[in-house]
């Protein structure tokens, strides 16, 4: 395996390094090979200036290897051959140096420096050529910048003046650079806050600055003023701009043919029906597709209150998020001198869907067939409630006339609001929330092995506030009932080849919270951003409290039991993950990830349930190991008949990852990565020797790996293939832990959907 991999690398490098990147550069012209910016004082960040460069070289990996250009250059000149056309489409044509673009870049850079306050900045360029390649260097001499000596506000409207003169929140301060971007941001800040007070017709273009720089000392006196507008009578533009508007009515237009609805909602039509709730009015088909109270709960534009841009945006977001809604349009109509009618047009979407799948399976030498059926109704009670039903039926032939079967189903009902008692309507209206109920059942019959019944119930709340997303799992019950054949038990469970917990009756009643946060801005995707995810959960506490209060008897293992003498789990667990994206350019980025989690059993629990424990290795962990093949600690598996050791799970997990992602060509992207991590147990379990966590030794047990990956990015779906290679294996003897001489067991290939973090 090592030899084949090396030969592949050699062939790959030979193909892409032997082709001349100037192959398709016409005679007398030059390939733009490099562009750089050099500043004398380095007062302005180069990354802030790079976007003003009009012509940049071909994209590259690590800034040195132009993979897409090299792929393009491998094509032949005969475009009638399909292979040449494919290579050209997949690659990237050479960027030919254009002198005019260099001149325009100089002007753009000079203007950018002026906007930052460097009015006398000097920008020049030096172009050097070597054979058929050109290098452009832009030199910027900042010179002395202009700064604000004084800042004042001259606005007649008292409310507007108070916002502009706010010394705490203002962005404009004395001695700052005369930065046009900051001045524009200040106009936007004032306008946003002023419109939030109901000034519907006000816009930032009405705010202007008067700058006085007559002191010849690179200092400016700046005054904010109002653009000259008429002030001669009550009907003037001035009075309209400073008129505070209130919402009179909110009118919803809902119809399967929204184009036929008249905006004159007082007009009666035989095919429409009018329904009112306070100052909310619903006009639409006689057969409603949404109840008026659902629309009201998801509308933040409120009658009797003043106009607000934020309320409009929140209404757009909330209504568009309703499953049966196709699109939303919001308009306002003036009524009198200070009132607005809000007109909201809502078009319905198709809210019933059916799915059917048939699949063939092959597991441990046995062939099988399965079918999955599902349906989703996104407006089951005409209040935007989503009902999802799914069923599964599977058979597996195990030879000698033995047929294993599986039958299962699950249902979920999602309400687009908080179904919580003792909460005010104002609270429920203040946040975007939903409530979901779930239920599932599964039955498996594997003759000669076991029969298992699995039942589950759940209830959870979800809500969003700004950049934060919250999920409160108020109830999650899982009940498993096993009947295991004696021969199977004696052969696999008693011998510890399989995890005993996976074949015993158990009950889990847990509650949990999951939160997430992200600074990603879809309007500025090339800015560095981070995301966090954190969670905490506990199980069995309420049952344990009842057992204690009732002084219940314990079983022979010293545990409380419930239905059918089944012991229940009791534990606590917490997780934290953070990912940071460092954007180099649209084709290159570094992504860093840190994750940790810890859990412990207590009370009625001797071990955390298997499905809630951690594993290491796999496509989203330390990729030099296969899934669940690393740890815990220095525990070393001796293998099992079915190829998996169920003891390779733990109660503590650490993951540290770094990945360089780069665009190759077309939808194909590449990645180089380094991973570190492991899992540990919180107790010295007999079945997991060497797995316990100790502060004085855990750092010696952190495994290391590196590797290379390929991704097919379809924008809506990412298909990933990663090859991980072990670098440090803590399980091996001391002299063999650093894997400098690789063997066949030092590689792991992973196929996955989506990015690892």
C-alpha positions in Angstrom: 0.0 0.0 0.0 2.9 2.4 0.8 4.6 1.7 -2.6 1.4 2.3 -4.5 0.7 5.5 -2.7 4.2 6.8 -3.4 4.0 6.0 -7.1 0.7 7.8 -7.3 2.3 10.9 -5.8 5.3 10.7 -8.2 3.1 10.4 -11.3 0.8 13.2 -10.1 3.7 15.6 -9.5 5.3 14.7 -12.8 2.2 15.4 -14.8 1.5 18.7 -13.2 5.0 20.0 -13.0 6.2 19.1 -16.5 3.7 21.2 -18.3 4.7 24.8 -19.1 2.3 27.3 -17.5 3.0 29.8 -20.3 2.0 27.3 -23.0 -1.1 29.3 -23.9 0.3 32.8 -23.5 0.3 34.5 -26.9 3.6 35.7 -28.4 4.4 39.2 -27.2 2.2 38.9 -24.1 3.0 37.9 -20.6 1.6 35.7 -17.8 0.7 37.7 -14.7 2.8 35.8 -12.3 2.7 37.8 -9.1 1.1 40.9 -7.6 2.3 42.5 -4.4 1.6 45.6 -2.3 4.3 47.4 -0.4 3.5 50.3 2.0 6.1 52.6 3.4 4.7 52.9 7.0 2.4 49.9 7.0 -0.5 52.0 8.5 -3.2 50.4 6.4 -3.5 46.6 6.3 -2.5 45.0 3.0 -5.5 42.7 3.1 -7.8 45.8 3.2 -6.1 47.1 0.0 -5.9 43.8 -2.0 -9.6 44.0 -3.0 -8.8 47.2 -5.0 -6.4 45.4 -7.3 -8.1 45.0 -10.7 -6.0 42.1 -12.0 -4.7 39.2 -10.0 -2.7 36.1 -10.9 -4.2 32.6 -11.3 -5.3 31.0 -8.1 -2.8 28.9 -6.3 -2.3 26.4 -3.5 -0.2 27.7 -0.6 0.4 30.7 -2.8 3.0 28.9 -4.9 1.4 26.0 -6.9 -1.1 27.0 -9.5 -2.8 23.7 -9.9 -5.7 24.9 -12.0 -3.4 26.7 -14.4 -1.2 23.6 -14.7 -4.2 21.4 -15.4 -5.3 23.8 -18.2 -1.8 23.8 -19.6 -1.8 20.0 -19.9 -4.5 20.3 -22.6 -3.5 20.1 -26.3 -4.1 23.0 -28.7 -6.6 21.0 -30.8 -9.9 22.0 -29.2 -11.8 19.6 -31.5 -10.6 16.7 -29.2 -13.0 16.2 -26.2 -10.1 15.5 -23.8 -8.6 18.9 -24.4 -12.0 20.7 -24.0 -12.5 18.8 -20.7 -9.1 19.8 -19.4 -9.6 23.4 -20.3 -13.0 23.6 -18.7 -11.7 21.9 -15.5 -8.6 24.1 -15.4 -8.1 27.8 -15.4 -6.9 29.9 -18.4 -3.7 31.9 -17.9 -4.2 35.5 -16.7 -2.6 37.7 -19.4 -1.0 40.9 -18.0 -3.0 44.1 -19.0 -1.2 47.4 -18.6 -4.6 49.3 -18.5 -5.7 47.2 -15.4 -2.4 48.2 -13.6 -3.2 51.9 -14.2 -6.8 51.4 -12.9 -5.5 49.6 -9.9 -3.2 52.5 -9.1 -6.2 54.9 -9.2 -8.3 52.6 -7.1 -5.5 52.2 -4.5 -5.1 56.0 -4.3 -8.8 56.5 -3.9 -8.9 53.8 -1.1 -6.0 55.6 0.7 -7.8 58.9 0.4 -10.9 57.4 1.9 -8.8 56.3 4.9 -7.7 59.9 5.4 -4.4 59.7 3.5 -5.2 62.6 1.1 -1.7 63.0 -0.1 -0.8 59.3 -0.5 1.4 58.5 -3.5 0.8 55.2 -5.4 3.2 53.9 -8.1 3.8 50.6 -9.7 6.9 48.7 -11.0 6.5 46.0 -13.6 9.2 43.5 -14.2 9.3 40.7 -16.8 11.2 37.5 -16.9 10.8 35.5 -20.1 7.0 35.2 -20.5 6.1 36.1 -17.0 5.3 39.5 -15.4 5.4 40.7 -11.8 3.7 43.8 -10.6 4.6 45.6 -7.4 2.5 48.5 -6.1 4.3 51.0 -3.9 2.3 53.2 -1.5 3.8 56.2 0.3 1.2 57.2 2.9 2.5 60.7 3.8 0.8 62.6 6.7 -2.9 61.7 7.0 -5.7 64.1 7.9 -7.3 63.8 11.3 -10.3 65.3 13.0 -9.6 68.3 15.1 -13.2 68.9 16.1 -16.6 67.3 15.4 -20.0 68.9 15.9 -23.6 68.3 15.0 -26.0 70.9 13.6 -29.4 69.2 13.3 -32.7 71.0 13.9 -34.7 67.9 14.9 -34.1 67.2 18.6 -34.5 63.4 18.4 -32.1 63.2 15.5 -29.7 65.5 17.2 -29.7 63.4 20.3 -28.8 60.3 18.4 -26.0 62.0 16.4 -24.5 63.6 19.5 -24.5 60.4 21.5 -20.9 60.5 22.8 -21.1 56.8 24.0 -22.2 55.2 20.7 -20.9 57.6 18.1 -18.3 56.2 15.7 -16.8 59.7 15.0 -14.3 61.0 17.5 -11.7 63.7 17.8 -8.2 62.9 16.6 -9.4 59.9 14.5 -8.4 59.5 10.8 -10.6 61.2 8.3 -12.0 57.8 7.3 -14.8 58.0 4.8 -15.9 54.4 5.7 -16.3 55.3 9.3 -18.2 58.5 8.4 -20.6 56.5 6.3 -21.0 53.9 9.0 -22.0 56.7 11.4 -24.7 57.9 9.0 -26.0 54.4 8.8 -26.0 54.0 12.6 -28.0 57.2 13.1 -30.4 56.4 10.3 -31.0 52.9 11.6 -31.8 54.1 15.1 -33.9 57.0 13.9 -36.1 54.8 11.6 -36.5 52.5 14.6 -38.3 55.3 16.3 -40.9 55.4 13.5 -39.4 57.9 11.0 -40.5 55.9 8.0 -39.4 58.4 5.3 -36.0 59.2 6.7 -32.9 57.9 4.9 -29.1 58.3 5.3 -28.7 60.4 2.2 -30.3 63.2 4.2 -27.3 63.4 6.4 -24.2 65.1 5.1 -20.9 66.4 6.4 -19.2 69.8 6.1 -15.4 69.6 6.3 -13.2 72.6 6.9 -9.5 71.9 6.3 -8.3 75.5 5.9 -5.7 75.2 8.7 -3.0 73.7 6.5 -2.0 71.3 9.3 -3.6 68.1 8.1 -6.5 68.8 10.5 -10.2 68.9 9.8 -13.1 70.4 11.5 -16.1 68.3 10.7 -19.8 69.2 11.1 -22.8 66.9 10.4 -25.7 68.7 8.8 -29.0 67.9 7.2 -29.3 68.1 3.4 -31.0 71.2 2.3 -34.7 70.4 2.0 -37.8 72.6 2.0 -39.1 74.0 5.3 -41.7 76.5 4.1 -45.0 74.8 5.0 -46.6 71.9 6.8 -46.8 69.9 3.6 -43.1 70.3 2.8 -40.7 67.4 2.3 -39.1 68.5 5.6 -42.2 67.8 7.6 -42.8 64.5 5.9 -39.3 63.3 6.6 -39.6 64.2 10.3 -43.1 62.8 10.6 -43.4 59.8 13.0 -45.5 57.1 11.5 -47.6 54.5 13.4 -49.1 51.3 12.2 -52.9 51.4 11.8 -53.7 47.9 10.4 -51.8 44.9 9.4 -53.5 43.2 6.4 -52.6 39.6 5.3 -53.4 38.6 1.7 -53.3 34.8 1.3 -54.4 33.0 -1.8 -53.2 30.4 -4.2 -53.4 33.1 -6.8 -52.0 36.1 -5.0 -51.9 38.1 -8.2 -55.7 38.4 -8.2 -55.9 40.0 -4.8 -56.7 43.7 -4.7 -54.6 45.9 -2.4 -57.9 47.6 -1.5 -58.8 45.3 1.3 -62.1 47.0 2.0 -63.4 45.8 -1.3 -65.7 42.8 -0.9 -65.4 39.9 -3.3 -67.5 36.7 -3.5 -64.4 34.5 -3.8 -62.6 36.1 -0.8 -63.3 36.0 2.9 -62.3 38.6 5.5 -61.3 37.7 9.0 -60.2 40.1 11.7 -58.3 39.8 15.0 -57.9 43.2 16.7 -56.2 45.3 14.1 -55.0 42.3 12.1 -57.0 41.5 9.0 -56.9 38.4 6.9 -58.1 38.5 3.3 -58.0 35.4 1.1 -59.6 32.3 -0.2 -62.6 31.0 1.8 -60.7 27.8 2.4 -57.8 29.1 4.6 -54.4 27.6 4.2 -53.1 29.4 7.3 -54.9 30.5 10.5 -54.9 34.2 11.3 -53.4 33.6 14.8 -50.4 31.8 13.3 -49.8 34.8 11.0 -50.2 37.1 14.0 -47.7 35.2 16.2 -45.1 35.4 13.4 -45.6 39.0 12.6 -43.6 41.6 14.6 -45.2 44.6 12.9 -47.8 45.6 15.5 -50.8 47.9 15.2 -50.8 51.1 17.3 -47.0 50.9 17.5 -44.6 53.1 15.5 -42.9 51.8 12.3 -39.7 49.8 12.7 -37.2 48.5 10.1 -36.2 45.7 12.5 -39.8 44.6 12.9 -40.2 44.4 9.1 -37.0 42.3 8.8 -38.0 40.0 11.7 -41.5 39.5 10.1 -39.9 38.6 6.7 -37.7 36.0 8.4 -40.4 34.5 10.6 -43.1 34.2 7.9 -40.6 32.8 5.3 -39.6 30.2 7.8 -43.1 28.8 8.0 -43.1 25.5 6.0 -46.3 26.1 4.0 -45.2 29.6 2.9 -43.6 30.0 -0.6 -42.7 33.7 -0.4 -43.7 36.9 1.4 -43.9 40.5 0.3 -44.4 43.4 2.6 -45.6 46.9 1.5 -46.8 50.0 3.3 -49.5 52.4 2.4 -49.9 55.9 3.9 -53.1 56.7 5.6 -53.5 60.3 6.6 -50.4 62.2 7.8 -49.0 59.8 10.4 -50.4 56.3 9.8 -49.5 53.3 7.7 -51.3 50.2 6.7 -49.0 47.2 6.4 -49.9 45.0 3.5 -48.4 41.5 3.7 -48.8 39.2 0.7 -48.2 35.5 1.3 -48.1 32.8 -1.3 -48.6 29.1 -0.3 -46.1 26.4 -1.1 -46.7 22.7 -1.7 -46.9 21.3 1.8 -47.4 17.5 1.2 -44.6 15.3 0.0 -44.1 11.5 -0.2 -40.8 9.5 -0.3 -40.1 5.9 -1.1 -36.8 4.1 -1.1 -35.7 0.6 -1.8 -32.2 -0.6 -0.9 -30.1 -3.7 -0.9 -27.9 -4.5 2.1 -24.9 -6.6 2.7 -23.8 -7.1 6.3 -21.2 -9.5 7.6 -21.8 -11.9 4.6 -25.6 -11.7 4.7 -27.7 -10.1 1.9 -30.8 -8.3 2.6 -33.4 -5.9 1.2 -35.2 -2.9 2.8 -37.8 -0.3 2.0 -38.3 3.1 3.6 -41.5 5.0 3.2 -42.2 8.6 4.4 -44.6 11.4 4.2 -44.4 15.0 5.4 -47.4 17.3 5.8 -46.2 20.9 6.5 -49.5 22.4 7.4 -51.5 19.6 9.1 -53.7 21.8 11.3 -53.5 24.9 9.1 -51.2 26.5 11.6 -47.9 25.7 9.9 -47.5 22.5 11.9 -45.3 19.9 10.2 -46.2 16.2 10.7 -43.5 13.7 9.5 -44.1 10.0 9.4 -41.5 7.4 8.4 -41.5 3.6 8.3 -39.0 0.9 7.6 -39.3 -2.7 6.7 -36.2 -4.9 6.1 -35.3 -8.6 5.6 -32.0 -10.3 5.7 -31.3 -13.9 4.5 -28.9 -15.7 6.9 -28.8 -19.1 5.2 -30.4 -22.4 6.1 -33.9 -20.9 5.7 -33.3 -18.3 8.5 -34.8 -14.9 7.8 -34.0 -11.9 10.0 -36.5 -9.0 9.9 -36.8 -5.4 11.1 -39.9 -3.3 11.4 -39.8 0.3 12.6 -41.3 3.7 12.4 -41.1 7.2 13.7 -43.3 10.3 13.9 -42.6 13.9 14.7 -45.0 16.9 15.0 -43.4 20.3 14.9 -45.3 23.5 16.0 -43.9 26.9 14.9 -44.3 28.4 18.4 -43.7 27.9 22.1 -46.2 25.4 23.5 -45.3 26.3 27.1 -47.8 27.0 29.9 -47.4 30.0 32.2 -45.7 32.1 29.6 -47.1 35.4 28.4 -48.0 36.1 24.8 -45.4 38.9 24.8 -42.7 36.4 25.7 -43.8 33.9 23.0 -44.0 36.7 20.5 -40.5 38.1 21.3 -38.5 35.1 19.9 -38.7 32.8 17.0 -39.4 29.4 18.5 -40.8 25.9 17.8 -41.9 22.9 19.8 -41.4 19.4 18.5 -42.9 16.1 19.7 -41.3 12.8 18.6 -42.1 9.1 18.9 -40.4 6.0 17.5 -40.5 2.3 17.7 -38.3 -0.5 16.3 -38.6 -4.3 16.3 -35.7 -6.6 15.3 -35.9 -10.4 15.1 -32.6 -12.2 14.4 -33.2 -15.9 14.8 -30.4 -17.8 16.7 -29.2 -14.4 18.1 -31.7 -12.0 19.7 -35.0 -10.2 19.6 -35.2 -6.5 20.6 -37.9 -3.9 21.0 -37.0 -0.3 21.1 -39.5 2.6 22.0 -38.8 6.3 22.4 -40.6 9.5 23.2 -39.3 13.1 23.1 -40.2 16.7 23.4 -38.0 19.7 22.7 -38.1 23.5 22.2 -36.0 25.3 19.7 -35.5 29.1 19.4 -33.2 31.6 17.8 -31.9 34.9 19.2 -29.6 37.0 17.0 -26.6 34.8 16.2 -27.5 32.2 18.8 -29.5 29.0 18.4 -30.9 27.1 21.4 -32.5 23.7 21.8 -34.0 22.5 25.1 -34.6 18.8 25.1 -37.2 18.7 27.8 -37.9 15.0 27.6 -36.1 12.1 25.9 -37.1 8.6 26.9 -35.5 5.5 25.4 -36.7 2.0 26.4 -35.0 -1.2 25.1 -36.3 -4.7 25.7 -34.0 -7.6 24.8 -34.5 -11.3 24.5 -31.1 -13.0 23.7 -30.6 -16.6 22.8 -28.5 -18.6 25.3 -26.0 -19.8 22.7 -25.4 -16.3 21.4 -25.1 -14.9 25.0 -22.6 -17.6 26.0 -20.5 -17.3 22.9 -20.3 -13.5 22.6 -21.5 -11.7 25.7 -20.0 -13.9 28.5 -16.7 -13.9 26.6 -16.7 -10.1 26.4 -16.4 -10.2 22.6 -19.4 -8.0 22.4 -20.4 -5.1 24.7 -22.8 -6.5 27.4 -24.7 -3.2 27.6 -25.7 -3.5 24.0 -27.7 -6.6 24.7 -29.3 -5.8 28.0 -32.7 -4.2 28.8 -32.2 -0.5 29.8 -34.1 2.7 30.2 -32.8 6.3 29.6 -34.8 9.3 30.7 -32.7 12.4 29.9 -33.0 16.1 29.5 -30.5 18.4 27.8 -29.6 21.7 26.3 -27.8 22.4 23.0 -26.6 25.9 22.0 -24.7 27.3 19.0 -23.2 30.6 17.9 -21.7 31.8 14.6 -20.2 35.0 13.3 -20.5 33.9 9.7 -22.1 36.6 7.5 -23.5 35.3 4.2 -23.2 38.8 2.8 -19.5 38.8 3.5 -18.4 35.2 3.1 -14.7 36.0 2.7 -14.3 37.3 6.2 -12.8 35.3 9.0 -15.5 33.7 11.2 -15.9 31.3 14.0 -18.7 29.0 15.2 -19.3 27.4 18.6 -21.5 24.5 19.7 -22.0 23.5 23.4 -24.3 21.2 25.2 -25.1 19.6 28.6 -27.4 16.7 29.5 -28.4 14.7 32.5 -30.4 11.5 32.9 -32.2 9.6 35.7 -32.3 12.3 38.3 -36.1 12.6 38.7 -36.5 8.8 38.9 -33.7 8.5 41.4 -35.3 11.2 43.6 -38.7 9.4 43.5 -37.0 6.1 44.4 -35.2 7.8 47.3 -38.4 9.4 48.6 -40.4 6.2 48.3 -37.5 4.2 49.9 -37.6 1.7 47.0 -35.7 -1.6 47.1 -32.6 -2.1 44.9 -31.8 -5.2 42.9 -28.9 -7.6 43.5 -26.5 -5.1 41.7 -27.5 -2.3 44.1 -29.5 -0.4 41.5 -33.0 1.0 41.5 -35.3 -0.5 38.8 -38.5 0.4 37.1 -40.8 -1.3 34.6 -40.0 -5.0 34.4 -37.1 -4.8 36.8 -35.1 -2.7 34.4 -32.4 -0.5 35.9 -32.2 3.1 34.5 -29.2 5.1 33.7 -28.0 8.2 35.6 -25.2 10.4 34.4 -24.2 13.9 33.3 -22.3 15.0 30.2 -21.1 18.2 28.7 -19.5 19.1 25.3 -17.9 22.1 23.8 -16.7 22.6 20.2 -15.2 25.7 18.5 -14.2 26.1 14.8 -12.4 29.1 13.3 -12.2 29.8 9.6 -9.1 31.9 8.5 -9.9 33.1 5.0 -6.9 33.6 2.7 -8.9 34.3 -0.4 -11.9 32.7 -2.2 -9.8 29.6 -3.1 -7.8 29.1 0.1 -8.6 28.9 3.7 -7.3 27.4 7.0 -9.8 25.9 9.4 -9.0 25.1 13.1 -11.1 23.0 15.4 -11.0 22.3 19.1 -13.5 20.0 20.8 -13.8 18.4 24.2 -16.4 16.5 26.1 -16.7 14.8 29.4 -19.3 12.7 31.2 -19.6 10.6 34.3 -22.1 8.1 35.7 -23.4 8.5 39.3 -26.2 7.5 41.6 -28.0 4.7 39.7 -25.4 4.5 37.0 -22.2 2.5 36.9 -21.4 3.4 33.3 -22.6 5.9 30.8 -25.0 4.3 28.2 -23.0 3.1 25.3 -24.7 5.4 22.8 -23.9 8.4 24.9 -20.2 7.6 25.3 -17.4 8.9 23.0 -15.3 7.3 20.3 -12.1 8.4 18.6 -11.0 7.9 15.1 -13.1 8.1 11.9 -14.0 10.7 9.4 -14.6 13.5 11.9 -12.0 12.8 14.5 -8.4 11.6 14.4 -8.4 10.4 10.8 -5.3 8.2 11.0 -7.5 5.7 12.7 -10.7 4.0 11.5 -13.9 4.8 13.3 -13.9 3.7 17.0 -10.4 2.2 16.6 -8.5 4.6 18.9 -8.4 4.5 22.7 -9.5 4.8 25.3 -6.1 5.9 26.6 -3.6 3.2 25.8 -6.1 0.4 25.7 -5.2 -2.0 23.0 -7.9 -4.2 21.3 -7.2 -7.8 20.5 -10.0 -7.8 17.8 -13.3 -9.5 17.7 -15.1 -11.9 15.4 -17.2 -9.2 13.9 -14.2 -6.8 13.5 -15.3 -4.2 16.1 -14.3 -3.9 19.8 -17.2 -2.4 21.7 -14.8 -1.5 24.5 -13.2 1.3 22.4 -15.5 4.0 23.9 -14.8 6.5 26.6 -16.2 9.2 28.9 -13.8 12.0 28.1 -12.8 13.1 24.6 -10.3 15.6 23.1 -10.1 16.6 19.5 -7.7 19.2 18.0 -7.7 19.6 14.2 -6.2 21.9 11.6 -7.1 21.8 7.9 -5.9 23.7 4.9 -8.7 23.7 2.2 -8.0 24.8 -1.4 -9.8 24.8 -4.6 -8.4 22.5 -7.3 -10.6 22.7 -10.4 -14.3 22.7 -11.1 -16.2 21.3 -8.1 -13.1 19.4 -6.9 -11.4 20.8 -3.8 -8.5 19.5 -1.8 -7.4 19.5 1.8 -4.3 18.9 3.9 -4.9 18.2 7.6 -3.4 17.4 10.9 -5.4 15.8 13.8 -4.7 15.1 17.5 -6.8 13.5 20.2 -8.0 10.5 22.1 -10.7 9.3 24.5 -10.4 8.2 28.2 -12.6 6.6 30.8 -13.4 8.3 34.2 -13.1 4.9 36.0 -10.7 2.0 35.8 -13.1 -0.5 34.1 -11.8 -4.1 34.0 -12.8 -4.4 30.3 -10.8 -1.3 29.3 -7.3 -1.6 30.9 -5.1 1.5 30.3 -8.1 3.6 29.5 -8.5 5.7 32.6 -7.7 9.5 32.5 -4.9 10.8 34.6 -3.6 14.4 34.6 0.0 13.4 34.8 -0.1 11.1 31.8 -3.0 11.9 29.5 -0.9 14.3 27.3 1.4 11.3 26.5 -1.6 9.4 25.2 -2.7 12.0 22.6 -2.6 10.4 19.1 -1.4 12.4 16.1 -2.2 11.9 12.4 -2.0 13.8 9.1 -3.3 13.3 5.6 -4.8 14.6 2.4 -8.4 14.8 1.3 -10.5 15.4 -1.8 -14.0 17.0 -1.8 -16.7 17.2 -4.4 -18.5 20.5 -3.6 -22.0 20.6 -5.2 -22.8 23.7 -3.0 -25.8 21.9 -1.6 -23.8 18.8 -0.8 -20.2 18.0 -0.1 -18.8 14.5 -0.7 -15.6 13.9 1.1 -12.7 11.4 0.8 -9.9 11.6 3.3 -6.7 9.5 3.6 -5.4 9.7 7.2 -1.9 8.6 8.1 -0.7 7.8 11.7 2.1 10.0 13.0 2.1 9.1 16.7 0.4 6.0 18.1 0.4 6.0 21.9 -0.7 2.3 22.1 2.6 1.0 20.6 5.8 0.4 22.5 7.8 3.6 23.2 10.3 3.1 20.3 7.6 2.5 17.7 5.1 5.3 18.6 6.5 7.8 16.1 5.4 6.3 12.7 8.3 7.3 10.5 8.4 3.9 8.8 4.8 3.4 7.7 3.1 0.0 7.4 -0.2 -1.0 6.0 -1.9 -0.5 9.4 -0.9 3.1 9.5 -3.4 4.3 6.8 -7.2 4.9 7.1 -9.5 5.8 4.2 -12.7 7.7 5.1 -15.7 8.4 2.9 -18.2 10.9 4.3 -20.8 13.5 3.5 -20.1 17.1 4.6 -17.0 18.8 6.2 -15.5 17.2 9.3 -16.0 20.5 11.3 
